[in-house]
Structure formats: structure tokens, C-alpha cells
Amino acid sequence: MVTKNRKLFMCHQMALEQESKAKEKASASNPSSGSSSPAVQVPTAGGSSYGHMRDANVPIIWVLGGPGCGKGTQCAKIVSKYNFSHFSTGDLLRDEVASGSEKGKELQEMMKQGILVANETVLKLLEAAMVKALNGTVGYLIDGYPREPAQGPEFEKFIAPVDIILYFECSNETLVARIMKRAAESATVRADDNEDTLKTRIATFRENTEKILVQYPTQLRRINAERAPEEIFADVEKAIDELLAAKGKK
């Protein structure tokens, strides 16, 4: 199951890269069309077109950071203190497959055939999860998404605008050291937990993430993640408290 889940996640990642390249090519060949993609009606869990999240006035936070930056720890602290709902697109895909639902079976079959999971499918899963949690949550943490520059505008078009982006900054050396330490202490050895592969992953992450962040200068909150978790969380609290106050939630 671990291998199948990793294959599914890799298929998803390949889909994101393929979509991004296709959109860049289309934009280059038709400059007058602009950078936005055609409007797509994304159904909610209730079957209607999108709009639930846009009208809900519930805070939405994207949480970004390189592998080993500690965003998982910070997300757990946010959920505990603020009662936010925490969603990872990779987890949503894996959960859907594990559920045995018709959509999960379709995704599993796509994985077996090597068919790429479209970003629209990921957004549908994400929106359905957000709508389901709507009545019992203070806000949303969208962990590790967007991963490609085109995905931010698509999320905002199909679901709702992002309020703030928490970007946990670490040097490459710190990220590598943390991952290698975690790998040494883990009973399960991942094939990509070696220094050369990690450096490649980090370089790819930085290239894509900077292209994402430049689109959202007013929403961006850069947080020094080289410090102890408690010190980092103090800055996280400040950002979230300000957001909740601005939205009349505090």
C-alpha cells in the first residue's frame, strides 16, 4: 500500500508539472489570451457549482516550506490552538483511494495505468473536504499547495481567495541536515532520503515556490524557521491573530 500511495502521489506531481508546461506553451502561442485558464465549474459536495467557500468568510491559509522546514509541526500547533482544519492534497488523494469509493477506485485505476491525476480532480477533492468541514472549523490550512505557479490562481478561481501565505524559510543546509537526521532515526528508509536527491528536490521546490510567492506580495508572511518551534510559533500566532481580527473572527 505504501508503494501504491507513493505512485499515486508521484502521478499527481507529474500531472501538475505537465499542466504547468502546457499552460506556459499555450500562453506563449496566444499572448492575447492572457495567463488565466478557462473558467471551470467545480461542483461542491452537494453537487452545485462553486461558491460555498467564496461566500463563507472563513480564513484560508496556504502553508509552504521546503522539506524539513518544520511546517508539519507548526500546522499541528495551529490546529490545536485555533481549531483550523488541516488539508494536504497528497493525503486527500491517498484517503480517497483508501476509502474504496467510486472516485477512489477511479484514481487507483488511473495509478495502475500510469494516467496522470489532473489538477481539477485534486481541487474537487480539496473543495469537497473544505465544504464538509465548514460548519465546524475556524479556518483552513492548505498544506504544501500550490506547488506550481499556475495552481494558485486556479485555487482562487475554483474555490476562494487565499488570505495569507505562511512561508517557513530555511537554508538549504538546514533542510538537508534535518531530513538526513530524520532519516537516520527512522525505521523506514525512503529511497529519496539521500543528500544528492534532497538537494535536487530543494532546488526544484525553490524554483517553483519563488514563482508562486511573487504573485502574492500582500498575503505573504515570511517566517524564519531556523529557530526553535516555540519561537517560530510566536510569529505564526501573530500572523493568524491579525488575520482573524481583520476578518472579524476575534
KADA-V655409 format. One line per field, one symbol per residue. ss: DSSP state (A for helix, B for strand, O for the rest). phi: phi as a letter, one per 20 degrees, with the letter a starting at -180 (. if undefined). burial: b if it has 16 or more other C-alpha atoms within 10 Angstrom, else e. A space follows every 10 residues. Layout:
ss->???
phi->???
burial->???
//
This chain:
ss->OAAAAAAAAA AAAAAAAAAA AAAAAAAAAO AAAOOOOOOO OOOOOOOOOO OAAAAOOOBB BBBBBOOOOO AAAAAAAAAA AAOOBBBBAA AAAAAAAAAO OAAAAAAAAA AAAOOOOOAA AAAAAAAAAA AAAAAAOOBB BBBOOOOOAA AAAAAAAAOO OOOBBBBBBO OAAAAAAAAA AAAAAOOOOO OOOOAAAAAA AAAAAAAAAA AAAOOOOOOB BBBBOOOOAA AAAAAAAAAA AAAAAAOOOO
phi->.gffffffff ffffffffff ffffffffeb gffmefegfc edfegeneff qgffeeldgc cedcrffnfn ffffffffgf edmeedcdff fffffffffm ffffffffff ffemefeffg ffffffffff ffegfdceac ddembfdcgf ffgfgffeda feebdedeeb fgffffffff ffffeefdee feecffffff ffffgfffff fffffcfeef cecfdeefgf ffffffggff gfffffemdb
burial->eeeebebbbb bbbbbbeebb eeeeeebeee eeeeeeeeee ebbbbeeeeb bbbeeeebbb bbbbbbbbbb bbebbebbbe eeebbbbebb eebbebbeee eeebeebbee beeebbbbbb ebbbbbbbbb beebeebbbb bbbbbbbbbb bbbbbebbbb bbbbbbbbbb ebeebbeebb eeeeeeeeee eebeeeebee ebeebeeebe ebbeeeeeeb bbbbbbeeee ebbebbeebb eebbeeeeee
//
